[in-house]
């Protein structure tokens, strides 16, 4: 039974939207996650020679005449930020990521490579064509790797590269080992602990996820969104009292009046 896992997350609305889209790997039921992995693996086998250029060219061909004029105008201006924005407006973050990589190629700055890598990584969540998923992960890994050659000590980029290995490669343990190596030297890194926690949620290891989210709160008590994820994990385990306690802590700490009202409504539902 997987339905309850979404209840806590739904009641917080926009409060968690940023977390879900730009921090947490997309969470699905173990069955759906396994199915997705099989689809991605199959797509990867079918597209061993595919590159992001294939999808960029196809996207451009699919534009209607009027929209293509706008695209050509942006592209001729040779402003990759503008072209990326063009594709963002068309809800194609994967193509926008390509142009952020083009920008990185031009200036060869670590920050630009990391931004392109992040763009590719998060574009996976919006990808409708499963054959493109392995290409996006490969592109993200390429960008993070190039950026790390310029800034080898950037922990966020190291964590993101490891995440790509875990989620989008045939060597997930290589990614896990990379994360563990980082933990040896910086166990209080919030992003690292969140990454471990979200991967634990995805693999349905609730106890591990709970430990990680509690660790986040120990390190950074201001990261109150962790209480929402704790509540989600507790609810999946059927621990209603702990779910309520986590939600109450969030409600007492948030400045978002709307979120507080919705959370308190849900707490009352749980108490019935």
KOLDO-757581 format. One line per field, with one value per atom (N, C-alpha, C): atom name; x, z, y. Coordinates in steps of 0.1 Angstrom, whole numbers, plus 5000, padded with zeros to 4 digits. Layout:
BEGIN
nuvo <- c(CA / ...)
east <- c(X / ...)
up <- c(Z / ...)
north <- c(Y / ...)
***
This chain:
BEGIN
nuvo <- c(N / CA / C / N / CA / C / N / CA / C / N / CA / C / N / CA / C / N / CA / C / N / CA / C / N / CA / C / N / CA / C / N / CA / C / N / CA / C / N / CA / C / N / CA / C / N / CA / C / N / CA / C / N / CA / C / N / CA / C / N / CA / C / N / CA / C / N / CA / C / N / CA / C / N / CA / C / N / CA / C / N / CA / C / N / CA / C / N / CA / C / N / CA / C / N / CA / C / N / CA / C / N / CA / C / N / CA / C / N / CA / C / N / CA / C / N / CA / C / N / CA / C / N / CA / C / N / CA / C / N / CA / C / N / CA / C / N / CA / C / N / CA / C / N / CA / C / N / CA / C / N / CA / C / N / CA / C / N / CA / C / N / CA / C / N / CA / C / N / CA / C / N / CA / C / N / CA / C / N / CA / C / N / CA / C / N / CA / C / N / CA / C / N / CA / C / N / CA / C / N / CA / C / N / CA / C / N / CA / C / N / CA / C / N / CA / C / N / CA / C / N / CA / C / N / CA / C / N / CA / C / N / CA / C / N / CA / C / N / CA / C / N / CA / C / N / CA / C / N / CA / C / N / CA / C / N / CA / C / N / CA / C / N / CA / C / N / CA / C / N / CA / C / N / CA / C / N / CA / C / N / CA / C / N / CA / C / N / CA / C / N / CA / C / N / CA / C / N / CA / C / N / CA / C / N / CA / C / N / CA / C / N / CA / C / N / CA / C / N / CA / C / N / CA / C / N / CA / C / N / CA / C / N / CA / C / N / CA / C / N / CA / C / N / CA / C / N / CA / C / N / CA / C / N / CA / C / N / CA / C / N / CA / C / N / CA / C / N / CA / C / N / CA / C / N / CA / C / N / CA / C / N / CA / C / N / CA / C / N / CA / C / N / CA / C / N / CA / C / N / CA / C / N / CA / C / N / CA / C / N / CA / C / N / CA / C / N / CA / C / N / CA / C / N / CA / C / N / CA / C / N / CA / C / N / CA / C / N / CA / C / N / CA / C / N / CA / C / N / CA / C / N / CA / C / N / CA / C / N / CA / C / N / CA / C / N / CA / C / N / CA / C / N / CA / C / N / CA / C / N / CA / C / N / CA / C / N / CA / C / N / CA / C / N / CA / C / N / CA / C / N / CA / C / N / CA / C / N / CA / C / N / CA / C / N / CA / C / N / CA / C / N / CA / C / N / CA / C / N / CA / C / N / CA / C / N / CA / C / N / CA / C / N / CA / C / N / CA / C / N / CA / C / N / CA / C / N / CA / C / N / CA / C / N / CA / C / N / CA / C / N / CA / C / N / CA / C / N / CA / C / N / CA / C / N / CA / C / N / CA / C / N / CA / C / N / CA / C / N / CA / C / N / CA / C / N / CA / C / N / CA / C / N / CA / C / N / CA / C / N / CA / C / N / CA / C / N / CA / C / N / CA / C / N / CA / C / N / CA / C / N / CA / C / N / CA / C / N / CA / C / N / CA / C / N / CA / C / N / CA / C / N / CA / C / N / CA / C / N / CA / C / N / CA / C / N / CA / C / N / CA / C / N / CA / C / N / CA / C / N / CA / C / N / CA / C / N / CA / C / N / CA / C / N / CA / C / N / CA / C / N / CA / C / N / CA / C / N / CA / C / N / CA / C / N / CA / C / N / CA / C / N / CA / C / N / CA / C / N / CA / C / N / CA / C / N / CA / C / N / CA / C / N / CA / C / N / CA / C / N / CA / C / N / CA / C / N / CA / C / N / CA / C / N / CA / C / N / CA / C / N / CA / C / N / CA / C / N / CA / C / N / CA / C / N / CA / C / N / CA / C / N / CA / C / N / CA / C / N / CA / C / N / CA / C / N / CA / C / N / CA / C / N / CA / C / N / CA / C / N / CA / C / N / CA / C / N / CA / C / N / CA / C / N / CA / C / N / CA / C / N / CA / C / N / CA / C / N / CA / C / N / CA / C / N / CA / C / N / CA / C / N / CA / C / N / CA / C / N / CA / C / N / CA / C / N / CA / C / N / CA / C / N / CA / C / N / CA / C / N / CA / C / N / CA / C / N / CA / C / N / CA / C / N / CA / C / N / CA / C / N / CA / C / N / CA / C / N / CA / C / N / CA / C / N / CA / C / N / CA / C / N / CA / C / N / CA / C / N / CA / C)
east <- c(5009 / 5000 / 5009 / 5009 / 5018 / 5012 / 4998 / 4992 / 4995 / 4996 / 4998 / 5011 / 5021 / 5033 / 5033 / 5022 / 5022 / 5014 / 5006 / 4997 / 5004 / 5014 / 5022 / 5027 / 5033 / 5039 / 5029 / 5017 / 5006 / 5001 / 5000 / 4994 / 5003 / 5016 / 5025 / 5026 / 5020 / 5019 / 5033 / 5033 / 5045 / 5057 / 5055 / 5066 / 5076 / 5071 / 5080 / 5083 / 5077 / 5079 / 5094 / 5100 / 5114 / 5123 / 5120 / 5127 / 5126 / 5114 / 5111 / 5117 / 5117 / 5122 / 5137 / 5143 / 5156 / 5166 / 5161 / 5170 / 5168 / 5156 / 5154 / 5153 / 5159 / 5157 / 5142 / 5136 / 5122 / 5119 / 5109 / 5106 / 5094 / 5096 / 5085 / 5084 / 5073 / 5072 / 5083 / 5087 / 5098 / 5095 / 5082 / 5078 / 5080 / 5075 / 5077 / 5092 / 5099 / 5113 / 5121 / 5117 / 5124 / 5120 / 5107 / 5103 / 5110 / 5112 / 5118 / 5133 / 5140 / 5153 / 5155 / 5145 / 5146 / 5144 / 5135 / 5132 / 5145 / 5151 / 5163 / 5174 / 5176 / 5186 / 5184 / 5172 / 5169 / 5171 / 5167 / 5170 / 5184 / 5192 / 5207 / 5213 / 5208 / 5213 / 5210 / 5198 / 5194 / 5201 / 5206 / 5212 / 5226 / 5234 / 5248 / 5255 / 5251 / 5258 / 5251 / 5239 / 5231 / 5238 / 5237 / 5242 / 5231 / 5233 / 5223 / 5220 / 5229 / 5227 / 5215 / 5214 / 5203 / 5189 / 5188 / 5175 / 5173 / 5185 / 5184 / 5180 / 5186 / 5182 / 5167 / 5163 / 5149 / 5139 / 5143 / 5134 / 5133 / 5144 / 5144 / 5135 / 5136 / 5128 / 5113 / 5110 / 5095 / 5089 / 5097 / 5091 / 5083 / 5072 / 5064 / 5071 / 5067 / 5074 / 5076 / 5066 / 5067 / 5077 / 5076 / 5084 / 5099 / 5101 / 5114 / 5121 / 5113 / 5119 / 5125 / 5117 / 5122 / 5135 / 5135 / 5146 / 5158 / 5157 / 5168 / 5173 / 5164 / 5169 / 5177 / 5173 / 5180 / 5194 / 5194 / 5206 / 5216 / 5211 / 5220 / 5227 / 5220 / 5225 / 5237 / 5239 / 5250 / 5250 / 5238 / 5237 / 5231 / 5239 / 5234 / 5224 / 5226 / 5216 / 5202 / 5202 / 5189 / 5183 / 5191 / 5186 / 5181 / 5188 / 5184 / 5170 / 5169 / 5156 / 5145 / 5148 / 5138 / 5133 / 5142 / 5137 / 5131 / 5135 / 5128 / 5113 / 5111 / 5097 / 5089 / 5095 / 5089 / 5088 / 5092 / 5092 / 5101 / 5113 / 5122 / 5136 / 5136 / 5148 / 5160 / 5157 / 5168 / 5176 / 5168 / 5175 / 5181 / 5175 / 5181 / 5194 / 5195 / 5208 / 5219 / 5215 / 5225 / 5231 / 5223 / 5229 / 5236 / 5233 / 5242 / 5255 / 5255 / 5268 / 5276 / 5269 / 5276 / 5282 / 5276 / 5281 / 5294 / 5293 / 5305 / 5317 / 5314 / 5325 / 5332 / 5324 / 5329 / 5338 / 5333 / 5341 / 5350 / 5347 / 5354 / 5356 / 5345 / 5346 / 5339 / 5344 / 5339 / 5324 / 5321 / 5307 / 5298 / 5302 / 5293 / 5292 / 5302 / 5301 / 5292 / 5293 / 5284 / 5270 / 5267 / 5253 / 5247 / 5256 / 5251 / 5248 / 5257 / 5255 / 5243 / 5240 / 5228 / 5215 / 5216 / 5205 / 5202 / 5212 / 5210 / 5204 / 5209 / 5205 / 5190 / 5186 / 5172 / 5163 / 5168 / 5159 / 5154 / 5161 / 5156 / 5142 / 5139 / 5126 / 5114 / 5117 / 5107 / 5108 / 5116 / 5118 / 5107 / 5101 / 5090 / 5095 / 5107 / 5112 / 5123 / 5120 / 5129 / 5142 / 5142 / 5155 / 5165 / 5160 / 5169 / 5175 / 5169 / 5173 / 5188 / 5193 / 5207 / 5216 / 5211 / 5219 / 5220 / 5210 / 5210 / 5219 / 5219 / 5228 / 5243 / 5245 / 5259 / 5263 / 5255 / 5258 / 5261 / 5253 / 5255 / 5269 / 5272 / 5285 / 5296 / 5295 / 5305 / 5308 / 5297 / 5298 / 5304 / 5300 / 5305 / 5320 / 5323 / 5337 / 5346 / 5342 / 5350 / 5351 / 5340 / 5341 / 5350 / 5350 / 5359 / 5373 / 5376 / 5390 / 5395 / 5386 / 5390 / 5388 / 5378 / 5376 / 5375 / 5386 / 5385 / 5380 / 5379 / 5375 / 5360 / 5353 / 5339 / 5330 / 5326 / 5319 / 5305 / 5298 / 5285 / 5285 / 5295 / 5297 / 5301 / 5309 / 5313 / 5300 / 5292 / 5280 / 5270 / 5269 / 5261 / 5266 / 5279 / 5285 / 5282 / 5284 / 5281 / 5267 / 5258 / 5243 / 5240 / 5247 / 5246 / 5250 / 5260 / 5265 / 5254 / 5249 / 5239 / 5226 / 5221 / 5208 / 5209 / 5220 / 5220 / 5231 / 5238 / 5249 / 5247 / 5255 / 5256 / 5264 / 5270 / 5278 / 5273 / 5261 / 5256 / 5264 / 5271 / 5279 / 5291 / 5295 / 5307 / 5302 / 5290 / 5284 / 5283 / 5278 / 5276 / 5290 / 5300 / 5313 / 5319 / 5316 / 5320 / 5314 / 5301 / 5295 / 5300 / 5304 / 5309 / 5323 / 5331 / 5344 / 5342 / 5332 / 5330 / 5326 / 5318 / 5313 / 5325 / 5335 / 5346 / 5353 / 5353 / 5359 / 5349 / 5336 / 5327 / 5313 / 5312 / 5300 / 5288 / 5292 / 5281 / 5277 / 5280 / 5276 / 5261 / 5253 / 5238 / 5234 / 5239 / 5235 / 5239 / 5250 / 5254 / 5244 / 5240 / 5231 / 5217 / 5213 / 5200 / 5200 / 5212 / 5213 / 5212 / 5218 / 5217 / 5203 / 5196 / 5183 / 5173 / 5174 / 5165 / 5167 / 5180 / 5182 / 5176 / 5177 / 5171 / 5156 / 5149 / 5135 / 5132 / 5140 / 5137 / 5138 / 5147 / 5149 / 5140 / 5131 / 5122 / 5129 / 5140 / 5147 / 5144 / 5132 / 5127 / 5136 / 5141 / 5149 / 5161 / 5168 / 5180 / 5176 / 5165 / 5161 / 5159 / 5152 / 5149 / 5161 / 5171 / 5184 / 5191 / 5190 / 5197 / 5190 / 5177 / 5169 / 5172 / 5172 / 5175 / 5189 / 5198 / 5212 / 5212 / 5204 / 5203 / 5199 / 5189 / 5184 / 5194 / 5202 / 5213 / 5223 / 5226 / 5236 / 5231 / 5218 / 5212 / 5198 / 5195 / 5182 / 5172 / 5178 / 5170 / 5164 / 5169 / 5164 / 5151 / 5140 / 5128 / 5121 / 5124 / 5117 / 5120 / 5131 / 5134 / 5123 / 5116 / 5105 / 5094 / 5092 / 5081 / 5085 / 5098 / 5103 / 5103 / 5105 / 5104 / 5090 / 5081 / 5067 / 5063 / 5067 / 5064 / 5070 / 5082 / 5088 / 5080 / 5077 / 5070 / 5056 / 5049 / 5036 / 5037 / 5047 / 5049 / 5050 / 5056 / 5058 / 5046 / 5035 / 5023 / 5024 / 5035 / 5037 / 5030 / 5017 / 5009 / 5014 / 5017 / 5021 / 5033 / 5043 / 5055 / 5053 / 5044 / 5041 / 5035 / 5026 / 5020 / 5031 / 5039 / 5050 / 5059 / 5063 / 5071 / 5064 / 5051 / 5044 / 5042 / 5039 / 5037 / 5050 / 5062 / 5074 / 5076 / 5072 / 5073 / 5064 / 5051 / 5041 / 5045 / 5052 / 5056 / 5068 / 5075 / 5087 / 5086 / 5076 / 5075 / 5069 / 5073 / 5068 / 5057 / 5055 / 5045 / 5032 / 5023 / 5010 / 5001 / 5001 / 4993 / 4997 / 5010 / 5015 / 5011 / 5012 / 5009 / 4994 / 4986 / 4971 / 4969 / 4975 / 4973 / 4978 / 4990 / 4996 / 4987 / 4982 / 4974 / 4961 / 4955 / 4943 / 4946 / 4958 / 4961 / 4964 / 4970 / 4972 / 4959 / 4949 / 4936 / 4930 / 4932 / 4927 / 4934 / 4947 / 4954 / 4950 / 4945 / 4941 / 4928 / 4920 / 4906 / 4907)
up <- c(5000 / 5000 / 5000 / 4989 / 4988 / 4989 / 4989 / 4988 / 5000 / 5013 / 5024 / 5023 / 5016 / 5016 / 5011 / 5002 / 4996 / 5005 / 5015 / 5022 / 5028 / 5036 / 5043 / 5033 / 5022 / 5012 / 5005 / 5003 / 4996 / 5004 / 5017 / 5025 / 5026 / 5023 / 5025 / 5012 / 5001 / 4989 / 4984 / 4983 / 4977 / 4987 / 4999 / 5009 / 5005 / 5000 / 4997 / 4982 / 4974 / 4959 / 4956 / 4962 / 4959 / 4963 / 4975 / 4980 / 4970 / 4966 / 4958 / 4944 / 4938 / 4925 / 4924 / 4934 / 4932 / 4943 / 4952 / 4962 / 4962 / 4964 / 4965 / 4952 / 4951 / 4939 / 4939 / 4928 / 4927 / 4934 / 4943 / 4951 / 4945 / 4943 / 4938 / 4947 / 4945 / 4952 / 4948 / 4956 / 4952 / 4939 / 4937 / 4924 / 4912 / 4914 / 4902 / 4900 / 4911 / 4910 / 4903 / 4906 / 4899 / 4884 / 4881 / 4868 / 4860 / 4866 / 4860 / 4857 / 4867 / 4865 / 4853 / 4852 / 4841 / 4827 / 4827 / 4815 / 4811 / 4821 / 4818 / 4814 / 4820 / 4816 / 4802 / 4798 / 4785 / 4775 / 4779 / 4770 / 4768 / 4779 / 4778 / 4768 / 4769 / 4759 / 4745 / 4743 / 4729 / 4724 / 4733 / 4729 / 4734 / 4732 / 4736 / 4729 / 4717 / 4709 / 4709 / 4715 / 4715 / 4724 / 4719 / 4726 / 4728 / 4736 / 4739 / 4726 / 4717 / 4704 / 4696 / 4697 / 4690 / 4694 / 4707 / 4713 / 4711 / 4711 / 4708 / 4694 / 4684 / 4670 / 4668 / 4674 / 4672 / 4678 / 4690 / 4696 / 4687 / 4680 / 4671 / 4659 / 4654 / 4642 / 4645 / 4658 / 4661 / 4664 / 4664 / 4666 / 4654 / 4657 / 4646 / 4640 / 4629 / 4621 / 4629 / 4636 / 4643 / 4655 / 4662 / 4674 / 4669 / 4658 / 4653 / 4649 / 4645 / 4642 / 4655 / 4666 / 4678 / 4683 / 4681 / 4684 / 4676 / 4663 / 4654 / 4658 / 4662 / 4666 / 4679 / 4688 / 4701 / 4698 / 4690 / 4687 / 4680 / 4670 / 4662 / 4671 / 4682 / 4691 / 4699 / 4698 / 4705 / 4720 / 4725 / 4740 / 4745 / 4751 / 4755 / 4767 / 4775 / 4786 / 4780 / 4770 / 4763 / 4757 / 4750 / 4744 / 4754 / 4765 / 4776 / 4782 / 4783 / 4788 / 4778 / 4765 / 4755 / 4757 / 4759 / 4761 / 4774 / 4784 / 4797 / 4796 / 4788 / 4786 / 4779 / 4771 / 4764 / 4772 / 4784 / 4794 / 4789 / 4784 / 4779 / 4787 / 4800 / 4807 / 4802 / 4796 / 4790 / 4779 / 4771 / 4760 / 4765 / 4775 / 4782 / 4788 / 4794 / 4800 / 4789 / 4777 / 4767 / 4764 / 4764 / 4761 / 4773 / 4785 / 4796 / 4795 / 4790 / 4788 / 4777 / 4767 / 4756 / 4762 / 4772 / 4779 / 4786 / 4793 / 4800 / 4791 / 4779 / 4770 / 4766 / 4765 / 4761 / 4772 / 4784 / 4794 / 4803 / 4802 / 4809 / 4824 / 4831 / 4845 / 4853 / 4864 / 4872 / 4875 / 4879 / 4882 / 4871 / 4859 / 4847 / 4844 / 4846 / 4844 / 4855 / 4867 / 4877 / 4875 / 4870 / 4867 / 4856 / 4846 / 4835 / 4840 / 4849 / 4854 / 4862 / 4870 / 4878 / 4869 / 4859 / 4849 / 4843 / 4839 / 4833 / 4843 / 4855 / 4866 / 4869 / 4871 / 4875 / 4863 / 4851 / 4839 / 4838 / 4844 / 4844 / 4850 / 4860 / 4866 / 4857 / 4847 / 4838 / 4824 / 4823 / 4810 / 4807 / 4795 / 4790 / 4782 / 4777 / 4768 / 4776 / 4780 / 4788 / 4782 / 4768 / 4761 / 4764 / 4768 / 4770 / 4784 / 4793 / 4807 / 4809 / 4803 / 4805 / 4799 / 4788 / 4781 / 4790 / 4797 / 4806 / 4818 / 4823 / 4834 / 4830 / 4818 / 4812 / 4810 / 4805 / 4803 / 4816 / 4826 / 4839 / 4845 / 4844 / 4849 / 4841 / 4828 / 4820 / 4826 / 4828 / 4833 / 4847 / 4856 / 4869 / 4869 / 4861 / 4860 / 4855 / 4845 / 4839 / 4849 / 4856 / 4866 / 4878 / 4882 / 4893 / 4889 / 4877 / 4873 / 4875 / 4875 / 4878 / 4893 / 4899 / 4914 / 4921 / 4923 / 4928 / 4942 / 4949 / 4963 / 4965 / 4955 / 4956 / 4960 / 4973 / 4978 / 4972 / 4969 / 4963 / 4950 / 4942 / 4929 / 4930 / 4940 / 4943 / 4946 / 4954 / 4959 / 4947 / 4938 / 4927 / 4917 / 4915 / 4906 / 4911 / 4924 / 4931 / 4929 / 4930 / 4928 / 4914 / 4904 / 4890 / 4889 / 4896 / 4895 / 4901 / 4913 / 4920 / 4911 / 4905 / 4899 / 4884 / 4877 / 4863 / 4856 / 4864 / 4858 / 4861 / 4855 / 4858 / 4870 / 4876 / 4888 / 4900 / 4905 / 4916 / 4928 / 4931 / 4943 / 4942 / 4930 / 4929 / 4934 / 4931 / 4936 / 4951 / 4957 / 4971 / 4978 / 4972 / 4978 / 4978 / 4967 / 4966 / 4978 / 4980 / 4991 / 5004 / 5006 / 5019 / 5021 / 5010 / 5012 / 5016 / 5011 / 5015 / 5030 / 5034 / 5048 / 5058 / 5053 / 5062 / 5066 / 5058 / 5060 / 5064 / 5061 / 5063 / 5066 / 5078 / 5081 / 5084 / 5087 / 5090 / 5078 / 5066 / 5054 / 5052 / 5053 / 5052 / 5039 / 5028 / 5015 / 5014 / 5019 / 5019 / 5027 / 5039 / 5047 / 5040 / 5034 / 5027 / 5015 / 5008 / 4997 / 5001 / 5012 / 5018 / 5022 / 5028 / 5033 / 5022 / 5011 / 5000 / 4992 / 4992 / 4985 / 4994 / 5007 / 5016 / 5014 / 5012 / 5010 / 4997 / 4987 / 4974 / 4974 / 4983 / 4984 / 4995 / 5001 / 5011 / 5024 / 5027 / 5039 / 5049 / 5055 / 5063 / 5076 / 5082 / 5094 / 5091 / 5080 / 5076 / 5072 / 5065 / 5061 / 5074 / 5084 / 5096 / 5103 / 5104 / 5111 / 5103 / 5090 / 5082 / 5084 / 5084 / 5086 / 5100 / 5109 / 5123 / 5124 / 5117 / 5116 / 5110 / 5100 / 5093 / 5104 / 5112 / 5122 / 5133 / 5136 / 5146 / 5141 / 5128 / 5122 / 5119 / 5114 / 5110 / 5115 / 5127 / 5132 / 5124 / 5116 / 5108 / 5096 / 5093 / 5081 / 5085 / 5087 / 5093 / 5083 / 5070 / 5061 / 5064 / 5071 / 5075 / 5083 / 5091 / 5099 / 5090 / 5078 / 5069 / 5063 / 5060 / 5055 / 5065 / 5078 / 5089 / 5090 / 5089 / 5091 / 5079 / 5068 / 5056 / 5059 / 5064 / 5066 / 5077 / 5088 / 5099 / 5094 / 5086 / 5081 / 5073 / 5065 / 5056 / 5065 / 5077 / 5086 / 5095 / 5093 / 5101 / 5115 / 5118 / 5132 / 5133 / 5135 / 5135 / 5146 / 5158 / 5168 / 5165 / 5159 / 5155 / 5143 / 5134 / 5123 / 5128 / 5137 / 5143 / 5150 / 5158 / 5165 / 5156 / 5145 / 5135 / 5128 / 5125 / 5119 / 5128 / 5141 / 5151 / 5152 / 5152 / 5153 / 5141 / 5129 / 5118 / 5119 / 5123 / 5124 / 5134 / 5144 / 5155 / 5150 / 5140 / 5136 / 5123 / 5115 / 5102 / 5103 / 5095 / 5094 / 5083 / 5076 / 5065 / 5071 / 5072 / 5078 / 5071 / 5057 / 5049 / 5052 / 5052 / 5055 / 5069 / 5078 / 5092 / 5093 / 5086 / 5087 / 5081 / 5069 / 5062 / 5071 / 5077 / 5085 / 5097 / 5103 / 5115 / 5111 / 5100 / 5095 / 5093 / 5088 / 5086 / 5099 / 5108 / 5122 / 5128 / 5126 / 5132 / 5125 / 5112 / 5105 / 5111 / 5113 / 5118 / 5132 / 5140 / 5154 / 5155 / 5144 / 5145 / 5145)
north <- c(4988 / 5000 / 5012 / 5020 / 5031 / 5045 / 5046 / 5059 / 5068 / 5063 / 5072 / 5080 / 5075 / 5082 / 5096 / 5099 / 5112 / 5122 / 5118 / 5127 / 5138 / 5135 / 5146 / 5156 / 5151 / 5160 / 5169 / 5163 / 5171 / 5183 / 5181 / 5192 / 5204 / 5203 / 5214 / 5223 / 5218 / 5226 / 5232 / 5245 / 5251 / 5250 / 5248 / 5247 / 5237 / 5225 / 5214 / 5214 / 5222 / 5221 / 5223 / 5233 / 5235 / 5223 / 5218 / 5206 / 5194 / 5192 / 5180 / 5181 / 5193 / 5195 / 5198 / 5205 / 5209 / 5204 / 5196 / 5190 / 5175 / 5170 / 5156 / 5148 / 5137 / 5128 / 5124 / 5123 / 5120 / 5106 / 5106 / 5094 / 5087 / 5074 / 5066 / 5053 / 5046 / 5033 / 5024 / 5014 / 5004 / 4998 / 4994 / 4987 / 4997 / 5009 / 5019 / 5022 / 5023 / 5026 / 5015 / 5002 / 4991 / 4991 / 4994 / 4994 / 5005 / 5017 / 5028 / 5024 / 5018 / 5014 / 5004 / 4995 / 4986 / 4993 / 5003 / 5010 / 5018 / 5024 / 5032 / 5024 / 5012 / 5002 / 4998 / 4995 / 4991 / 5002 / 5014 / 5026 / 5028 / 5026 / 5028 / 5018 / 5006 / 4996 / 4999 / 5005 / 5008 / 5021 / 5029 / 5042 / 5044 / 5034 / 5035 / 5046 / 5049 / 5059 / 5072 / 5073 / 5085 / 5096 / 5108 / 5120 / 5130 / 5140 / 5150 / 5158 / 5158 / 5166 / 5160 / 5147 / 5140 / 5146 / 5148 / 5153 / 5168 / 5175 / 5189 / 5192 / 5184 / 5186 / 5182 / 5171 / 5167 / 5178 / 5183 / 5193 / 5206 / 5209 / 5221 / 5218 / 5206 / 5202 / 5202 / 5200 / 5199 / 5212 / 5223 / 5236 / 5241 / 5248 / 5253 / 5265 / 5269 / 5280 / 5292 / 5297 / 5310 / 5308 / 5297 / 5295 / 5293 / 5287 / 5285 / 5298 / 5308 / 5321 / 5327 / 5326 / 5331 / 5323 / 5310 / 5302 / 5306 / 5308 / 5311 / 5325 / 5334 / 5348 / 5347 / 5339 / 5338 / 5331 / 5321 / 5313 / 5322 / 5330 / 5338 / 5349 / 5353 / 5363 / 5358 / 5344 / 5337 / 5340 / 5341 / 5343 / 5330 / 5322 / 5309 / 5310 / 5320 / 5322 / 5325 / 5333 / 5336 / 5324 / 5316 / 5304 / 5294 / 5293 / 5284 / 5288 / 5301 / 5307 / 5304 / 5304 / 5301 / 5287 / 5277 / 5263 / 5261 / 5269 / 5268 / 5272 / 5282 / 5287 / 5276 / 5268 / 5257 / 5244 / 5245 / 5234 / 5223 / 5226 / 5216 / 5219 / 5216 / 5219 / 5211 / 5199 / 5191 / 5199 / 5205 / 5213 / 5226 / 5232 / 5243 / 5240 / 5228 / 5223 / 5223 / 5218 / 5217 / 5231 / 5241 / 5255 / 5260 / 5256 / 5260 / 5253 / 5241 / 5234 / 5241 / 5246 / 5254 / 5266 / 5272 / 5284 / 5280 / 5268 / 5264 / 5261 / 5256 / 5253 / 5266 / 5277 / 5290 / 5296 / 5296 / 5303 / 5294 / 5281 / 5271 / 5274 / 5279 / 5281 / 5270 / 5267 / 5256 / 5258 / 5270 / 5273 / 5271 / 5274 / 5272 / 5257 / 5249 / 5235 / 5229 / 5233 / 5228 / 5231 / 5244 / 5248 / 5239 / 5236 / 5228 / 5214 / 5209 / 5195 / 5194 / 5204 / 5205 / 5205 / 5213 / 5214 / 5201 / 5193 / 5180 / 5171 / 5171 / 5162 / 5163 / 5176 / 5178 / 5177 / 5178 / 5177 / 5163 / 5153 / 5139 / 5138 / 5146 / 5145 / 5149 / 5157 / 5162 / 5155 / 5145 / 5138 / 5129 / 5131 / 5122 / 5110 / 5111 / 5101 / 5093 / 5081 / 5073 / 5070 / 5071 / 5068 / 5080 / 5091 / 5103 / 5103 / 5095 / 5096 / 5092 / 5081 / 5078 / 5089 / 5095 / 5105 / 5118 / 5121 / 5132 / 5130 / 5118 / 5115 / 5115 / 5110 / 5110 / 5124 / 5132 / 5146 / 5154 / 5151 / 5157 / 5152 / 5140 / 5135 / 5141 / 5143 / 5149 / 5164 / 5171 / 5185 / 5186 / 5177 / 5178 / 5174 / 5164 / 5160 / 5171 / 5178 / 5189 / 5200 / 5203 / 5213 / 5210 / 5197 / 5193 / 5193 / 5193 / 5194 / 5208 / 5218 / 5232 / 5235 / 5229 / 5231 / 5217 / 5210 / 5197 / 5195 / 5206 / 5205 / 5209 / 5211 / 5215 / 5203 / 5203 / 5191 / 5189 / 5201 / 5199 / 5192 / 5196 / 5190 / 5175 / 5172 / 5158 / 5150 / 5155 / 5149 / 5146 / 5156 / 5155 / 5145 / 5145 / 5135 / 5121 / 5119 / 5106 / 5102 / 5112 / 5109 / 5104 / 5110 / 5105 / 5091 / 5087 / 5073 / 5064 / 5068 / 5060 / 5059 / 5069 / 5069 / 5066 / 5069 / 5069 / 5061 / 5052 / 5045 / 5030 / 5022 / 5008 / 5004 / 5015 / 5013 / 5021 / 5018 / 5026 / 5026 / 5014 / 5014 / 5023 / 5026 / 5035 / 5049 / 5052 / 5065 / 5065 / 5054 / 5052 / 5053 / 5047 / 5047 / 5062 / 5069 / 5083 / 5091 / 5089 / 5096 / 5092 / 5079 / 5075 / 5081 / 5083 / 5089 / 5103 / 5110 / 5124 / 5124 / 5115 / 5114 / 5112 / 5106 / 5103 / 5117 / 5126 / 5139 / 5150 / 5148 / 5159 / 5153 / 5146 / 5139 / 5149 / 5161 / 5171 / 5179 / 5175 / 5181 / 5179 / 5189 / 5188 / 5182 / 5187 / 5181 / 5166 / 5162 / 5148 / 5140 / 5144 / 5137 / 5136 / 5147 / 5147 / 5138 / 5137 / 5128 / 5114 / 5110 / 5097 / 5094 / 5104 / 5102 / 5100 / 5107 / 5106 / 5093 / 5088 / 5075 / 5064 / 5066 / 5056 / 5056 / 5067 / 5068 / 5060 / 5063 / 5057 / 5041 / 5037 / 5022 / 5016 / 5025 / 5020 / 5016 / 5022 / 5019 / 5031 / 5030 / 5041 / 5044 / 5033 / 5035 / 5043 / 5040 / 5047 / 5062 / 5063 / 5077 / 5086 / 5080 / 5087 / 5091 / 5082 / 5085 / 5097 / 5097 / 5107 / 5121 / 5121 / 5133 / 5139 / 5130 / 5135 / 5141 / 5135 / 5140 / 5154 / 5156 / 5169 / 5180 / 5176 / 5185 / 5188 / 5178 / 5180 / 5190 / 5189 / 5197 / 5211 / 5212 / 5225 / 5225 / 5230 / 5230 / 5239 / 5248 / 5257 / 5250 / 5239 / 5231 / 5224 / 5231 / 5226 / 5217 / 5218 / 5209 / 5194 / 5192 / 5178 / 5172 / 5180 / 5174 / 5169 / 5175 / 5171 / 5157 / 5156 / 5143 / 5132 / 5136 / 5126 / 5122 / 5131 / 5128 / 5118 / 5121 / 5112 / 5098 / 5097 / 5084 / 5076 / 5084 / 5078 / 5073 / 5081 / 5077 / 5064 / 5063 / 5051 / 5039 / 5041 / 5030 / 5027 / 5036 / 5034 / 5040 / 5048 / 5053 / 5067 / 5067 / 5079 / 5089 / 5085 / 5094 / 5102 / 5094 / 5101 / 5110 / 5106 / 5115 / 5128 / 5127 / 5139 / 5148 / 5141 / 5149 / 5157 / 5150 / 5157 / 5169 / 5167 / 5177 / 5189 / 5186 / 5197 / 5205 / 5198 / 5206 / 5215 / 5210 / 5219 / 5230 / 5228 / 5238 / 5249 / 5245 / 5254 / 5263 / 5258 / 5265 / 5273 / 5270 / 5276 / 5290 / 5299 / 5313 / 5313 / 5303 / 5302 / 5299 / 5310 / 5308 / 5298 / 5298 / 5289 / 5275 / 5272 / 5259 / 5254 / 5263 / 5260 / 5256 / 5263 / 5260 / 5246 / 5244 / 5231 / 5219 / 5221 / 5211 / 5208 / 5218 / 5216 / 5209 / 5212 / 5205 / 5190 / 5187 / 5173 / 5166 / 5173 / 5167 / 5163 / 5172 / 5169 / 5156 / 5155 / 5143 / 5130 / 5131 / 5120 / 5116 / 5126 / 5123 / 5117 / 5117 / 5111 / 5096)
***
